[in-house]
Amino acid sequence: MVRPGGVLQDLATPFWHWGQFYENVIRTVLNGGWVRDKSGTDGRAVNYWWGMNSGVMDVLLSRELPPDVNHLAQILRSGVTSGMIDPFHCRITAQDGSVKNSGRHGLDLEQIAHMDYLCDAVDGHIPEYDELADIAKPMYRMQGIHRDLLPVEEGGRAVKILAIADEECKALWDYFTPDKLEGSRLIIACGDLSRHYLEYLATMAPMPVLYVHGNHDESYDLLPPQGVICIDDEVYVHNGLRVAGLGGSCRYHTGAWQFTEAEMKNGSTACGKIDRHGGVDILVTHAPLHGYGDMTDLPHRGFTAFSTLLDRYHPQYMLHGHIHLNYGASIPREHTYGTTRIVNCFERVYLDVDAPAPSPGTACLPGCWATISRAAIGRPPGCRTVPGRAMLAPTFQTFSLQGELFL
C-alpha cells in the first residue's frame, strides 16, 4: 500500500516458525522418513518441504489492513492451510505475456521453487544481482535459484568478519541496528555465549553464524542454538574461506568441554579434515594458545597443542575467547605467532580476511552426519554423557536459517 507522500507500507509478511521446522526435521529423521536419495546433487538438502499446514510458516497481516480486506485474507489463509485453495491451480501469466500455467492443473514443487518471474498483475521487477543491497548479496549467493550463474568471487579480496566471544554485546543485541552488520559476510562465535544471543544474530544476519563450544556451554548438548552451525572438529568453507574449529578449555574440574593437553592434541580429527581442504585460513578456538594471551592459573591456561596446527598450516588468523579483556587493562587484544594473527574476540571485533578463490565441489561440514564430536571422548568419571548426542547434536547444528544442510 502506498501511503501519502509515496511511502510504502507492508500489508503482510511471511513468518517462519523455526522451532517447529527443526522439530519436524528431527521427527522425520527419527521415524525413518528422511530420504537421503532426494538430496540435491550440489550438496544442499531438498528433501523437506512444508507449507502453512505444517505450522512451519505463516503470514502476518498488518493492522493497517481494512477490516473487510483482513477478513478476506483470513479466509484465504484458512483455505490454503486446509488445502481447499490451491493458489497455483489457475492461469498464470508472467509480465512478459508468457503463459506459465494454463490453469488445468497446479504447479509442482520444483516449478514453485524456481519461479523467477512476476505475474502480469504485479508492478515492479525482480532485481538483478547488481541491484541488490550489499547486505543481501551473500544471501543470494547461498540460496538464489540462479546463484550458479554468478561469477565466482575473486580470490584475494578481503572478507569482513564479525567475531564474538564470552560476553553478549549490547550494541548487537539490546540496541541492534542493521548497519552494525553492514559489509560483514560471516559471524564467528568463540564460545561462552547465550544460545538466545546466537539465535538472534542468526535471525537478523543474512550470513552464516558459526560457533565453537566454550567451557560453559554444556547446555548446548541438550538444547543447541538453532539456526547456527557448530564447527567443533570440523572445517567449514564459505566462499573459499576455510574455517576450522576446536572448542573447549583446559580441564580444571569435570566438564563436557574441558580437556587435558593430551586430549586436545590426540582427540581431534581436525588435521585430516584440514588436509583434505588444502589448509585452513581461520582457526577458531575458545582457549588461547599457551603463552599468547592466556593466564597462569589452570582455568585460564591455553593449549600448547594449537602450536602444531599453526606451525603446519600457517592460518591467517587464530580467533579465540575465554580470556575476558575486562580481567585487566593490560590484557592485549592481539598477538602474532609467525605469520598468524592471534585475536582475542571478547565481546566483538571486526576483521578483514583475505579470501582465496573457492574450489569447485568444496562442501561445508563434510561428513557431519557420521562425525562423532570430540566432546564425546575422553570424559573423566562422573562427567555427564548425553545418550545419542553424537548423532542428534550435529543434526540440529548443521542447519542454518538460510536452509543449508550438508550431509
HELIX and SHEET records of a PDB file:
HELIX    1   1 TRP A   18  LEU A   30  1                                  13    
HELIX    2   2 ARG A   36  LYS A   38  5                                   3    
HELIX    3   3 MET A   52  SER A   54  5                                   3    
HELIX    4   4 PRO A   67  SER A   82  1                                  16    
HELIX    5   5 LEU A  109  ALA A  113  1                                   5    
HELIX    6   6 TYR A  129  GLU A  131  5                                   3    
HELIX    7   7 LYS A  137  GLN A  143  1                                   7    
HELIX    8   8 ARG A  147  LEU A  149  5                                   3    
HELIX    9   9 PRO A  178  LEU A  181  5                                   4    
HELIX   10  10 ARG A  195  MET A  204  1                                  10    
HELIX   11  11 GLU A  218  ASP A  221  5                                   4    
HELIX   12  12 GLU A  261  ASN A  266  1                                   6    
HELIX   13  13 ALA A  270  ARG A  276  1                                   7    
HELIX   14  14 LEU A  298  HIS A  300  5                                   3    
HELIX   15  15 PHE A  306  TYR A  313  1                                   8    
HELIX   16  16 LEU A  325  TYR A  327  5                                   3    
HELIX   17  17 ARG A  374  ALA A  376  5                                   3    
HELIX   18  18 ARG A  389  GLN A  397  1                                   9    
SHEET    1   A 2 VAL A   2  ARG A   3  0                                        
SHEET    2   A 2 VAL A   7  LEU A   8 -1                                        
SHEET    1   B 2 ALA A  12  TRP A  16  0                                        
SHEET    2   B 2 MET A  57  LEU A  61 -1                                        
SHEET    1   C 2 ARG A  91  THR A  93  0                                        
SHEET    2   C 2 VAL A  99  SER A 102 -1                                        
SHEET    1   D 5 ILE A 229  CYS A 230  0                                        
SHEET    2   D 5 VAL A 209  TYR A 211  1                                        
SHEET    3   D 5 SER A 184  ALA A 189  1                                        
SHEET    4   D 5 ARG A 157  ILE A 164  1                                        
SHEET    5   D 5 VAL A 349  ALA A 355 -1                                        
SHEET    1   E 6 VAL A 235  HIS A 238  0                                        
SHEET    2   E 6 LEU A 241  LEU A 246 -1                                        
SHEET    3   E 6 ILE A 282  THR A 285  1                                        
SHEET    4   E 6 TYR A 317  HIS A 320  1                                        
SHEET    5   E 6 THR A 340  ASN A 344  1                                        
SHEET    6   E 6 GLU A 334  TYR A 337 -1                                        
SHEET    1   F 2 SER A 249  CYS A 250  0                                        
SHEET    2   F 2 GLN A 258  PHE A 259  1                                        
END                                                                             
